Amino acid sequence: MVLRLVGLWSILLLLLLLLVLRPDPAVGDDFPSLLSTNASMGKLNIPPLLSIILDREYLGADYERTLDETKNIVEKLIREHLKNGGLIVKYYSWTSINLKRDFSAVLSVSSCKNTWDIYQEAVRERLVMLSITDPDCPRLPTNNAIMIPRSDGSGSNAFDEVSQIILDMKSSRAIGWHTATLLYDQVYDAEISRCILSLLEDREGIKPLTLTEFKINAPTHSWEKRKEIRRTLLGIPTAYTGRNFIAIVNLATLTLLMEIAKDLKLVNPFAQWLYLIPNTEKASGNFTTQSTLINEGDNVAFVYNSGSKVQNCTVSVLCYIESYLLHFIRSLSKLIREEQVVFGQISDEEWEIIRPSKQERKTKFLQMIKAAITSKDECNKCSQWKIQSAETWGYVYRTDFLTDGADLQERRKYTLLDIGYWSPQDGFMLTDALFPHSQYGFRGVQLIFYSYHNPPWQFVSYNDSGSPVISSGVVYDILNELSRKLNFTYTIVISQPAEINGSLIEGNTSSVYDLKTISSDIPQEIFSTLVNNKILLAAIGATVNEKQKKFVSFTDPISIQTYSFVISRPRELSRVLLFLSPFGSDTWLCLAAAVALMGPILCAINKLSPYYEVHNKPTDTGLGKVNNCFWYIYGALLQQVVLVIVTTYCGNLVAFLTFPKIDIPVNRVMQLLRNDRGMTWSIRRGTFLEEMLMDSTEPKYMQLYKGSQIIGELTDELVERIEAGQHVHIDWRNNLRYLMKRQFLRTDRCDFALSTDEFLDEQIALVMPKDSPYLELVNEEIKRMHQFGFIQRWVAQYLPAKDKCSGTGRVMDVQNHTVNSSDMAGSYWILLLGFVSGLFVFVCEFAVAWYRKHRAARAATVAYRD
């Protein structure tokens, strides 16, 4: 019984499935006038089977009329335009069909949801997808399908198309934002929800974004509206919402919004402003009435309605169906003809190898249909939106816009580029980036920079034609990286002769340079061009100066130079008395005192001992004599304490032999100020150091400035005084390295050393015009170069090459020393002194003994005579 019930239910389900999947009785049969596929078409493996889905539920009362008209259109087009092969057309009135048959293409007229469902299956089966669907439907990916949202353009309110434009803009990836701020006029409040949903759409090929919305109220008076716009913009937390703005406004609001946003510095090279203007009132793109609304460095784009409403704008779905079918059939006929030509020239086996796949045919079909219909919307001539973008970067500084005697105000500030259009059929079509500067920087613009010789930041040399040019340097390397990242080219003008000892640099720029050429001052010519905003930036490394910040802007530091001073390298002290170094003077005194005092003490104790009295022995013999006690103590000291003393002495002696003892150096500013050697010091005139010391209120810096010698350049006389240890020169630490290198090349000796003290950091930066819109942009690139270590490497490569004097360059550098016989010279001298003293005592004792003997002999002779 159970098996019978199961079998019955299986039959019922099968019948139900067949009922669902069978074609519509009204349209399910093949079109009677079509010829079947010929033999060659079968060999070409092109299944000319087209599925037309006309959704009965979607079309409603227009379904029957649309079906009949579609059949007539198909019959007419096949008869007139299908010159090669045949075509089988199947019609369906619902969307749940099986596309796994040998279909070549699908044409659907259905709702947005059903269209996307059909698309997913068509992609799996590699079918050509042509569709007509609802407004506000995300456009199908253009690499797999062609879709037209229904928009007849007959409505009086062009705002109806804005939501579809936003969807198409996102699906075409014209914007790649993660966050956005929506500003809209109060008049669009009732329908703005459609635009918000379009902005938040998250579907295949469409990036989601985080949206913040602000409504601009519309007061009656202009000054009230201006106040309302300012209040709204001030309330935008750009630190969290980002700097991407979409403004859906009318012309009356546009001018005020652009003006106030610029005044609040919300328009800059990092911000992107997209203005959607539904009602342009035949403005023809000239809606920016004042040139001050768009300025240097802005990223501004406009999408505005340029369609005409004067003619009949009624658009029929059948028009788009006929357009689709016409170009599909033409493309099919052309594709068959091309493949027949190839097939007729090769064998069947060769054709099996080279024949195009279903995916390749699909791609070619779509390309041919798109090429035929793009920019040729014959069905809707009323819905047309124009897309323009402002090209602004570098316009004030471009060389091709500069004329002789041209005033700054006469220079062009921007150009509105026609970069595309939007129509229901083609979607959001762009010929350039929506925000060209955000994607392509300065777009290869030619700029002029001023520079001068200032190593290691800029090196000036002659080129092959004999003209001075910037050939290398840290700023030169930074400028090359900026030009690569920001996409501009440049020409450098040398503003002053670059001299080194009276001549321009020739050849290798890594040689040693005179310190008088190393300056961070801004020449007057360059300074005036910056103040007058004639150049994007000065190609120089300049000291950040608080006083100059009133007139120019400085970038983030490209380098921080610290001040140190150079002194004579401390000499090695004499090693003659090195054998005394292991013990301090107090130790030697204690040892001498122990030997000297213990002798008399021992003698006194011995004399006071009752031993001699008890045993009746004399007290003036043995330890009763002081000299005997002295030698006894000396011998006992050698025997008992000798192990500790000698071991300690030997260990310390080895250390002193290995590491030489040097003179006490002057390492710090306070040591320099307190030195008792009569040392003088000098600083260069016109430097940041002189200015800081002059304005400082710190006592040590006031004393340092008061006692300093202000010099124009470091003369040979001062160098000799530094070498003799009588003078100190204070400058950048890197500059002092150049001085040390020059001295080494001259003498082949390491005569100089750097102090360990580093003070008064001096920031070196690029210089830009005051309030330049590109300051933050350049700062971001400089920060990136620091993070990747580029600038550090560039600075290092222009420092003097390492030599035997390099090391760390500090005065306390200690090198291992090879012990030689001269290190023990003091011991030899002590031995020699002991030998000479002993010999002298011996001679004296011999002389005294001889004298006594001679006198005794003479006295005996006299006595004998007597």
C-alpha positions in Angstrom: 0.0 0.0 0.0 2.8 2.4 0.9 4.6 1.6 -2.3 1.5 2.4 -4.3 1.1 5.8 -2.6 4.8 6.6 -3.2 4.4 5.7 -6.9 1.2 7.8 -7.2 2.9 10.8 -5.7 5.9 10.5 -8.0 3.6 10.5 -11.0 1.8 13.5 -9.8 5.0 15.4 -9.2 6.3 14.5 -12.6 3.1 15.7 -14.3 3.3 19.0 -12.3 6.9 19.5 -13.4 6.1 19.0 -17.0 3.2 21.4 -16.7 5.4 24.1 -15.3 8.2 23.6 -17.8 6.1 23.3 -21.0 6.1 26.4 -23.3 3.2 28.8 -23.3 0.6 27.4 -25.7 0.3 30.9 -27.2 3.9 31.4 -28.0 5.7 28.1 -27.3 6.0 26.9 -30.9 8.9 27.7 -33.2 8.2 30.7 -35.5 6.7 29.1 -38.7 8.5 31.3 -41.2 12.0 30.5 -40.0 14.2 28.0 -41.9 15.9 25.3 -39.9 19.7 25.4 -39.5 21.5 24.3 -42.6 24.2 21.7 -42.7 27.1 24.1 -42.7 25.7 25.9 -39.7 25.7 22.5 -37.9 29.3 22.0 -38.7 30.1 25.6 -37.6 28.6 24.6 -34.2 26.6 27.8 -33.9 23.3 27.1 -32.3 21.1 30.0 -33.6 18.6 29.6 -30.9 17.1 32.8 -29.3 15.0 32.8 -26.2 12.6 35.8 -25.8 11.2 36.2 -22.4 8.2 38.6 -22.2 7.1 38.5 -18.5 3.3 38.5 -18.5 3.1 39.6 -14.9 5.5 42.5 -15.6 3.9 43.7 -18.8 0.4 43.3 -17.5 -2.3 44.5 -20.0 0.4 45.3 -22.6 1.5 41.7 -22.8 -0.6 40.5 -25.7 0.1 43.6 -27.8 3.8 43.4 -27.0 4.0 39.7 -28.0 2.2 40.2 -31.3 4.4 43.2 -32.2 7.5 41.3 -31.2 6.6 38.4 -33.5 6.1 40.8 -36.4 9.4 42.5 -35.7 11.3 39.2 -35.6 9.8 38.0 -38.9 10.6 41.3 -40.6 14.2 41.5 -39.3 15.0 37.9 -40.1 13.7 38.4 -43.6 15.5 41.6 -44.3 18.8 41.2 -42.4 19.6 37.6 -41.8 21.5 36.8 -45.0 23.5 33.8 -43.7 22.0 30.8 -41.9 18.8 30.7 -39.9 17.5 31.4 -36.5 15.1 29.7 -34.2 13.2 31.8 -31.7 11.3 30.6 -28.7 9.0 32.8 -26.7 8.2 32.5 -22.9 5.8 34.4 -20.8 7.5 33.6 -17.5 11.1 33.7 -16.3 11.6 30.2 -14.7 12.8 28.5 -17.8 15.6 26.0 -18.4 18.5 27.8 -20.2 20.6 24.7 -20.4 19.4 24.0 -23.9 21.4 25.1 -26.9 20.5 28.8 -26.7 22.7 31.4 -28.1 21.1 34.4 -26.5 18.3 35.6 -24.2 16.2 38.7 -24.6 14.2 39.4 -21.5 11.6 42.1 -20.5 10.9 41.6 -16.8 11.3 43.0 -13.3 14.7 43.8 -11.8 14.8 40.8 -9.6 13.8 38.4 -12.3 16.3 40.0 -14.7 19.2 39.3 -12.3 18.0 35.7 -11.8 18.0 35.2 -15.5 21.4 36.8 -15.7 22.9 34.4 -13.2 21.8 31.4 -15.2 22.8 33.0 -18.5 26.3 33.6 -17.2 26.6 30.0 -16.2 25.5 28.9 -19.7 27.7 31.6 -21.4 24.7 33.2 -23.2 24.3 36.6 -24.7 22.0 38.5 -22.3 19.9 41.4 -23.6 17.4 42.8 -21.1 14.8 45.6 -20.5 13.8 46.1 -16.9 12.7 48.5 -14.1 14.1 51.9 -13.3 16.4 52.0 -10.4 17.8 48.5 -11.2 21.5 48.0 -10.9 22.9 47.6 -14.4 24.1 44.1 -15.3 27.9 43.8 -15.7 28.7 45.1 -19.1 31.2 42.3 -19.9 28.4 39.7 -19.8 25.2 41.5 -20.7 23.4 44.6 -22.0 20.6 46.1 -20.0 18.3 49.1 -20.5 16.3 50.4 -17.5 12.9 51.7 -18.6 12.9 55.5 -18.7 10.6 57.2 -21.1 11.9 60.7 -20.3 8.4 62.1 -20.6 8.1 63.1 -16.9 8.5 66.8 -16.1 10.8 66.0 -13.2 14.2 64.9 -14.4 15.0 63.9 -10.8 13.4 60.5 -11.5 16.6 59.5 -13.4 19.1 60.6 -10.7 18.9 57.3 -8.8 19.5 55.3 -11.9 22.5 57.5 -12.8 24.0 56.9 -9.4 23.6 53.1 -9.8 25.2 53.2 -13.2 28.0 55.4 -11.9 28.7 52.8 -9.2 28.4 49.8 -11.5 30.7 51.4 -14.1 33.2 52.1 -11.2 33.4 55.7 -12.1 33.7 56.3 -8.3 35.6 53.9 -6.0 34.6 55.5 -2.7 34.3 53.7 0.6 32.6 56.7 2.3 30.5 59.6 0.9 28.6 62.6 2.2 25.3 63.3 0.4 24.0 66.9 0.3 20.6 67.5 -1.2 18.2 70.3 -1.7 15.0 70.4 0.4 12.9 70.3 -2.8 14.1 66.7 -3.4 13.3 65.6 0.1 10.3 63.5 -0.9 12.2 61.3 -3.5 15.7 61.4 -2.1 15.3 57.9 -0.5 15.7 56.4 -4.0 19.1 58.0 -4.4 20.1 56.9 -0.9 19.2 53.3 -1.7 21.2 53.6 -5.0 24.2 54.8 -3.1 23.9 52.0 -0.6 23.4 49.3 -3.2 25.7 46.3 -2.7 25.6 43.8 -5.6 27.9 42.1 -8.1 30.3 44.7 -9.5 29.1 47.5 -7.2 31.2 48.5 -4.2 29.3 49.3 -1.0 29.9 52.6 0.8 29.2 54.2 4.1 26.9 57.2 3.6 26.2 60.3 5.6 23.4 62.6 4.5 22.6 66.3 5.1 19.6 68.2 3.9 20.0 71.8 2.8 16.9 73.7 3.8 15.6 76.3 1.4 14.8 79.6 3.1 13.2 82.4 1.2 15.9 84.9 1.3 19.4 84.4 -0.2 21.3 85.4 2.9 19.3 83.0 5.0 20.1 80.2 2.5 23.7 81.1 2.6 23.7 80.9 6.4 21.9 77.5 6.2 24.5 76.1 3.8 27.3 77.3 6.0 25.7 75.8 9.1 25.2 72.5 7.2 28.8 72.3 6.0 30.3 73.2 9.3 28.4 70.3 10.8 30.1 67.7 8.6 32.8 65.7 10.5 35.1 65.1 7.6 37.6 63.3 9.8 35.0 60.5 10.1 32.9 60.8 7.0 35.7 61.3 4.5 36.1 64.0 1.9 33.9 62.6 -0.9 30.8 64.6 -1.6 27.7 64.1 -3.7 25.5 67.2 -4.0 22.1 66.9 -5.6 21.1 70.5 -5.9 19.4 73.0 -8.3 21.2 75.9 -9.9 20.2 78.4 -7.3 21.9 76.3 -4.6 24.9 75.3 -6.7 26.6 78.7 -6.8 26.2 79.2 -3.0 27.3 75.7 -2.2 30.5 75.9 -4.3 31.4 79.3 -2.9 30.9 78.4 0.8 32.5 75.0 0.5 35.6 76.7 -1.0 35.6 79.3 1.8 35.5 76.6 4.4 38.4 74.8 2.7 36.3 71.7 2.0 37.4 71.8 -1.6 41.0 70.7 -2.0 43.1 68.2 -3.9 42.1 65.4 -1.5 38.4 66.2 -1.7 36.1 65.0 -4.5 32.9 67.0 -5.2 30.3 65.6 -7.6 27.4 67.8 -8.4 24.2 66.2 -9.8 21.9 68.9 -11.3 18.5 67.6 -12.4 17.1 70.9 -13.6 19.6 73.0 -15.6 16.9 75.1 -17.3 18.7 74.9 -20.7 22.0 76.0 -19.1 24.0 74.1 -21.7 26.8 73.5 -19.2 27.5 77.2 -18.5 26.1 77.0 -15.0 29.4 78.2 -13.3 28.8 81.9 -13.8 31.8 83.0 -11.9 35.4 81.9 -12.5 36.1 82.1 -8.8 33.9 79.1 -8.1 36.5 76.7 -9.5 40.1 77.3 -8.5 43.6 75.7 -8.6 43.7 72.2 -7.0 39.9 71.5 -7.0 38.4 68.1 -7.8 35.0 69.0 -9.2 32.7 67.1 -11.6 29.2 67.9 -12.9 26.4 65.6 -14.1 23.5 67.7 -15.4 20.5 67.1 -17.5 21.0 68.3 -21.0 17.9 66.6 -22.6 15.3 68.5 -24.5 11.6 68.3 -23.5 10.2 70.3 -26.4 9.5 67.3 -28.6 7.4 64.1 -28.0 9.4 62.1 -25.5 7.2 59.0 -25.2 9.4 55.9 -25.4 8.1 52.4 -26.1 9.5 49.1 -24.9 9.0 47.8 -28.4 11.4 50.3 -29.8 14.2 48.9 -27.6 13.1 45.3 -28.4 13.4 46.1 -32.1 16.8 47.7 -31.6 18.1 44.7 -29.7 16.8 42.2 -32.3 18.0 44.3 -35.3 21.6 44.4 -34.1 21.6 40.9 -32.8 20.5 39.5 -36.1 23.0 41.7 -38.0 25.7 40.5 -35.7 24.7 36.9 -36.1 24.7 37.1 -39.8 28.1 38.8 -39.9 29.5 36.3 -37.5 28.2 33.3 -39.5 29.6 34.8 -42.7 33.1 35.3 -41.2 33.2 31.7 -39.8 31.9 30.3 -43.1 34.8 31.9 -44.9 37.3 30.3 -42.6 35.5 27.0 -42.5 35.5 26.7 -46.3 39.3 26.9 -46.4 40.2 24.2 -43.9 39.3 20.6 -43.1 36.8 19.5 -40.5 39.7 18.3 -38.2 41.4 21.7 -38.4 38.1 23.5 -37.8 37.5 21.4 -34.6 40.9 22.7 -33.3 40.5 26.4 -34.1 36.7 27.0 -33.9 35.7 29.6 -31.4 34.2 28.5 -28.1 30.8 29.5 -26.9 32.3 32.1 -24.5 34.4 33.6 -27.4 31.3 33.9 -29.6 29.4 35.5 -26.7 32.1 38.1 -26.2 32.2 38.9 -29.8 28.4 39.1 -30.0 28.3 41.6 -27.2 31.1 43.7 -28.7 29.4 43.9 -32.0 26.0 44.8 -30.5 27.5 47.4 -28.2 29.5 49.0 -31.0 26.3 49.3 -33.0 24.0 50.8 -30.4 26.4 53.0 -28.3 25.7 56.7 -28.7 22.8 55.8 -31.1 19.8 55.8 -28.9 16.9 56.2 -31.4 14.3 55.3 -28.9 14.8 57.9 -26.2 16.1 61.3 -27.3 14.9 63.2 -24.3 16.8 61.5 -21.5 20.4 62.8 -21.9 22.7 63.9 -19.2 26.1 65.5 -19.8 29.2 64.8 -17.7 31.9 67.4 -17.2 35.0 67.5 -15.0 37.2 70.5 -14.1 40.8 70.2 -15.1 42.5 72.6 -12.6 45.8 71.2 -11.3 48.8 73.2 -12.3 46.8 75.7 -14.4 48.3 78.7 -12.6 51.8 77.4 -13.0 51.6 75.9 -16.5 54.2 77.1 -18.9 52.0 76.9 -22.0 49.6 79.5 -20.5 52.2 82.0 -19.5 52.6 85.0 -21.7 55.0 87.9 -21.5 53.8 90.3 -18.9 50.8 88.3 -18.1 49.3 89.1 -14.8 48.3 86.4 -12.3 44.6 87.1 -12.6 44.8 86.7 -16.4 45.9 83.1 -16.2 43.5 80.4 -16.9 42.4 78.6 -13.7 40.6 75.6 -15.1 39.0 74.0 -18.1 35.7 72.1 -18.1 36.3 68.8 -19.9 33.4 67.0 -21.6 34.2 63.5 -20.4 31.0 61.6 -21.1 27.3 61.3 -20.9 24.5 59.2 -19.5 21.5 57.7 -21.3 19.2 54.9 -20.3 20.5 52.7 -23.1 24.3 53.3 -22.8 24.5 54.0 -19.1 27.3 56.1 -17.5 29.7 56.5 -20.4 33.1 58.1 -19.7 36.0 58.9 -22.0 38.2 60.1 -19.1 38.2 59.6 -15.4 35.4 61.3 -13.5 38.0 63.0 -11.3 41.0 63.1 -13.6 43.4 64.6 -11.1 42.6 62.0 -8.4 43.6 59.3 -10.8 46.2 60.9 -13.0 47.6 63.7 -10.8 48.8 66.7 -12.8 48.2 64.8 -16.1 51.7 65.4 -17.4 51.6 69.2 -17.1 54.9 71.0 -17.7 55.9 73.1 -14.7 58.8 75.5 -13.9 60.8 75.3 -10.7 63.6 77.6 -9.5 66.7 76.4 -7.8 70.3 77.3 -7.0 73.5 75.5 -5.9 73.2 74.4 -2.3 74.9 71.0 -1.6 73.9 68.4 -0.5 70.3 69.5 -1.4 71.0 70.8 -4.9 74.1 70.4 -7.0 74.5 72.6 -10.1 76.8 71.6 -12.9 77.2 72.2 -16.6 75.4 70.1 -19.2 76.8 69.3 -22.6 75.6 72.6 -24.1 77.3 74.6 -21.4 74.3 75.6 -19.5 74.1 75.3 -15.7 71.6 72.6 -14.6 70.6 70.8 -11.4 72.4 67.5 -11.9 71.9 65.8 -8.5 71.1 66.3 -4.9 68.5 65.3 -2.3 65.9 67.8 -3.5 66.6 66.7 -7.1 65.8 63.1 -6.1 62.7 64.2 -4.2 61.5 66.2 -7.2 61.9 63.2 -9.5 59.9 61.1 -7.2 57.2 63.7 -6.9 57.0 64.1 -10.7 56.6 60.4 -11.0 53.9 60.0 -8.4 52.0 63.2 -9.2 52.5 62.9 -12.9 54.1 66.2 -14.0 57.2 67.2 -16.0 59.3 70.1 -15.1 62.0 72.6 -16.1 64.4 74.0 -13.6 65.7 77.6 -13.8 69.0 78.3 -12.0 68.4 81.6 -10.2 71.9 82.4 -9.3 75.5 81.4 -10.3 76.6 78.3 -8.4 80.2 78.8 -7.4 82.8 76.7 -5.6 86.1 78.5 -5.2 85.1 80.7 -8.1 83.9 78.1 -10.6 80.9 76.0 -11.3 80.9 72.3 -10.5 82.1 70.1 -13.2 82.2 66.3 -13.2 81.6 64.3 -10.0 79.3 66.1 -7.6 80.3 63.8 -4.7 83.5 65.6 -4.0 84.2 67.8 -1.0 82.6 71.2 -1.0 83.6 74.5 0.6 81.4 75.2 3.6 80.5 78.7 2.3 78.4 77.2 -0.5 76.3 75.2 2.0 73.5 77.5 3.0 69.8 77.2 3.6 68.8 80.8 2.8 66.1 81.5 0.1 67.5 83.7 -2.6 65.4 86.9 -3.2 64.4 85.9 -6.7 63.0 82.6 -5.6 61.3 84.2 -2.6 59.5 86.8 -4.7 58.2 84.1 -7.2 56.8 82.2 -4.2 55.2 85.2 -2.7 53.6 86.0 -6.0 52.4 82.4 -6.5 54.2 82.0 -9.8 55.6 78.5 -9.1 54.2 75.3 -7.5 57.2 75.0 -5.3 60.9 76.0 -5.1 63.3 73.1 -5.8 65.5 74.0 -2.8 66.2 72.7 0.6 65.5 75.7 2.9 65.5 76.1 6.7 62.0 76.4 8.2 61.8 80.0 9.4 59.0 81.2 11.5 59.3 84.7 10.2 59.1 83.6 6.6 56.0 81.6 7.3 54.0 84.8 7.0 54.8 84.9 3.3 55.4 81.3 2.2 54.6 77.8 3.3 57.1 75.1 4.2 56.5 71.4 3.7 57.1 68.8 6.3 60.9 68.5 6.9 62.8 66.4 4.4 65.7 66.3 6.8 66.6 67.5 10.3 70.1 68.8 10.7 71.6 69.0 14.2 74.4 71.3 15.2 77.7 70.0 16.7 81.3 71.3 16.9 84.5 70.0 15.5 87.6 70.0 17.6 91.1 68.6 17.3 91.2 64.9 17.8 92.4 64.3 21.4 96.0 63.1 21.4 97.3 60.0 23.0 99.0 60.7 26.3 102.6 59.6 26.9 103.0 55.9 27.7 106.3 56.3 29.4 104.8 56.0 32.9 102.2 53.4 31.7 103.6 50.9 34.2 102.3 53.1 37.0 98.7 53.3 35.5 97.3 50.0 36.9 97.4 51.5 40.4 96.3 54.9 41.4 98.6 57.2 43.3 96.9 56.4 46.6 97.6 52.7 46.1 101.3 53.4 45.4 101.5 55.7 48.4 99.9 53.1 50.6 102.4 50.5 49.4 105.3 52.9 50.0 103.9 53.9 53.4 103.5 50.2 54.4 107.2 49.5 53.6 108.4 52.8 55.1 106.4 52.7 58.4 106.4 49.0 59.2 110.2 48.9 59.4 110.5 51.3 62.3 107.4 49.9 64.0 108.9 46.4 63.9 112.2 47.7 65.2 110.5 49.5 68.1 108.5 46.4 69.0 111.6 44.3 68.9 113.5 46.6 71.2 110.7 46.7 73.7 110.4 43.0 73.8 111.6 41.4 77.2 113.1 38.5 75.3 116.5 40.1 74.9 116.5 41.1 78.6 115.5 37.6 79.8 118.1 35.9 77.7 120.7 38.6 78.2 121.1 39.3 74.5 121.9 42.5 72.8 119.1 44.5 71.2 121.2 46.3 68.5 121.6 43.2 66.3 119.2 41.5 63.9 115.8 43.2 64.0 117.1 45.7 66.4 118.4 47.7 63.5 116.0 49.7 61.4 117.6 48.8 58.1 117.3 45.1 58.8 113.6 45.6 59.7 113.1 47.5 56.5 114.5 44.7 54.4 112.5 42.2 56.4 109.2 43.9 55.8 110.1 44.4 52.1 110.8 40.7 51.7 107.7 39.7 53.7 105.5 41.9 51.5 106.9 40.3 48.4 106.2 36.8 49.7 102.8 37.3 51.4 100.9 40.0 49.5 102.7 39.6 46.2 100.1 37.2 44.7 97.2 39.6 45.1 99.1 42.7 44.2 100.9 41.2 41.2 97.7 39.6 39.8 95.8 42.8 40.0 98.6 44.8 38.6 99.1 42.5 35.6 95.4 42.5 34.7 95.2 46.3 34.8 98.4 46.6 32.9 97.1 44.5 30.0 94.0 46.7 29.8 96.1 49.9 29.7 98.4 48.4 27.1 95.4 47.4 24.9 93.4 50.6 25.1 95.4 53.8 24.8 94.8 56.7 27.2 93.8 59.9 25.5 93.5 63.5 26.6 90.3 64.6 28.2 88.1 65.9 25.2 85.6 68.8 25.0 82.4 67.0 24.2 79.6 69.3 25.3 78.6 72.9 25.1 79.0 73.3 28.9 82.5 71.9 28.8 83.3 74.3 26.0 82.0 77.2 28.0 83.9 76.1 31.1 87.2 75.1 29.4 90.4 76.5 31.0 92.5 76.1 28.0 91.6 79.4 26.4 89.8 77.7 23.5 87.7 80.0 21.2 84.8 79.1 19.0 83.1 80.4 15.8 79.8 80.2 14.0 78.9 81.2 10.4 77.2 84.5 9.8 73.5 84.5 8.6 72.7 81.0 9.6 69.8 79.6 11.6 72.2 79.0 14.5 73.2 82.6 14.7 69.5 83.7 14.7 68.5 81.2 17.3 71.4 82.0 19.6 70.8 85.7 19.2 67.1 85.3 20.2 67.6 82.6 22.9 67.0 83.4 26.6 68.7 80.2 27.8 71.9 81.2 29.8 74.2 78.7 28.1 73.2 79.7 24.6 73.4 83.4 25.5 76.9 82.8 26.8 77.7 80.7 23.7 76.7 83.5 21.4 78.4 86.2 23.4 81.7 84.4 23.3 81.5 83.3 19.7 83.4 84.6 16.7 80.9 85.3 13.8 82.7 84.4 10.5 81.8 84.5 6.9 83.8 81.4 6.0 86.1 79.0 7.6 89.7 80.2 6.8 92.9 78.1 6.7 94.1 80.0 9.8 91.1 78.8 11.8 91.5 75.3 10.5 95.1 75.3 11.7 93.9 76.6 15.1 91.3 73.8 15.3 94.1 71.3 14.5 96.2 72.8 17.2 93.4 72.4 19.8 93.0 76.1 20.2 89.7 76.7 18.4 86.3 75.0 17.9 83.9 75.5 14.9 80.1 75.0 15.3 78.0 74.0 12.3 75.7 71.3 10.9 77.0 67.9 11.8 77.0 66.9 8.1 78.8 70.1 7.1 81.5 69.2 9.7 81.9 65.8 8.1 82.7 67.6 4.8 85.4 69.6 6.7 86.9 66.5 8.2 86.9 64.8 4.8 88.7 67.8 3.2 91.3 67.8 6.0 91.9 64.1 5.6 92.4 64.4 1.8 94.9 67.3 2.5 97.0 65.7 5.3 96.1 62.0 5.1 95.6 62.2 8.9 92.6 62.1 11.2 93.2 65.5 12.8 89.5 66.3 13.6 86.8 64.8 15.7 83.1 65.6 16.3 81.6 66.4 19.7 79.1 64.0 21.2 76.7 66.9 21.9 74.1 67.5 19.3 71.8 70.5 19.8 69.4 73.0 18.1 67.7 70.8 15.4 67.3 72.7 12.2 64.5 71.6 9.9 65.1 71.5 6.2 62.0 71.6 3.9 60.7 72.5 0.5 59.1 75.9 0.1 55.7 76.5 -1.5 53.5 79.6 -2.0 51.4 80.7 1.0 48.3 78.6 1.5 49.1 76.4 -1.5 46.3 73.9 -2.1 49.0 71.2 -2.8 50.8 71.5 0.6 49.0 68.6 2.1 49.5 66.6 -1.1 53.2 67.1 -1.1 53.5 66.4 2.6 51.8 63.1 2.1 54.4 62.2 -0.6 57.2 63.3 1.7 55.8 61.2 4.5 55.7 58.2 2.2 59.3 58.8 1.1 60.4 58.9 4.8 58.5 55.7 5.6 60.1 53.8 2.7 63.5 55.2 3.7 64.1 56.9 0.3 65.1 60.3 1.8 67.4 58.7 4.3 69.2 56.8 1.6 69.4 59.9 -0.6 70.9 62.0 2.2 73.4 59.3 3.0 74.7 58.9 -0.6 75.7 62.6 -0.7 77.7 62.4 2.5 81.5 62.1 2.2 82.7 58.6 1.4 83.9 56.5 4.3 87.6 56.4 5.1 89.8 55.4 8.0 88.7 58.5 9.9 85.0 57.8 9.5 84.0 55.4 12.2 81.4 57.3 14.2 83.4 60.5 14.1 83.2 61.0 17.8 85.9 62.2 20.1 85.6 59.3 22.4 86.2 56.7 19.7 88.6 54.0 21.1 90.5 51.6 18.9 92.3 48.5 19.9 96.1 49.0 20.2 98.8 46.6 19.3 101.3 46.4 22.2 104.9 47.2 21.2 108.2 47.9 23.0 107.5 51.6 23.2 104.6 50.9 25.5 107.0 49.6 28.2 109.5 52.4 27.8 108.8 53.5 31.3 109.7 50.2 32.7 112.9 50.2 30.7 113.7 53.7 32.0 113.1 52.5 35.6 115.4 49.5 35.0 118.0 51.8 33.5 117.6 54.2 36.4 118.0 51.3 38.9 121.1 50.0 37.1 122.7 53.4 37.0 121.8 54.0 40.6 123.2 50.6 41.6 126.3 51.1 39.6 126.7 54.6 41.2 126.3 53.2 44.7 128.7 50.4 43.8 131.3 52.8 42.5 130.8 55.0 45.6 131.1 52.0 47.9 134.2 50.9 46.1 135.7 54.3 46.2 135.0 54.7 49.9 136.4 51.2 50.6 139.5 52.0 48.5 139.9 55.3 50.2 139.7 53.8 53.6 142.1 51.0 52.7 144.5 53.5 51.1 144.3 55.8 54.2 144.9 52.8 56.6 147.9 51.7 54.5 149.3 55.2 54.6 148.7 55.5 58.3 150.5 52.2 58.8 153.4 53.3 56.7 153.7 56.5 58.7 153.6 54.6 62.0 156.3 52.2 60.7 158.5 55.1 59.8 158.0 56.7 63.1 
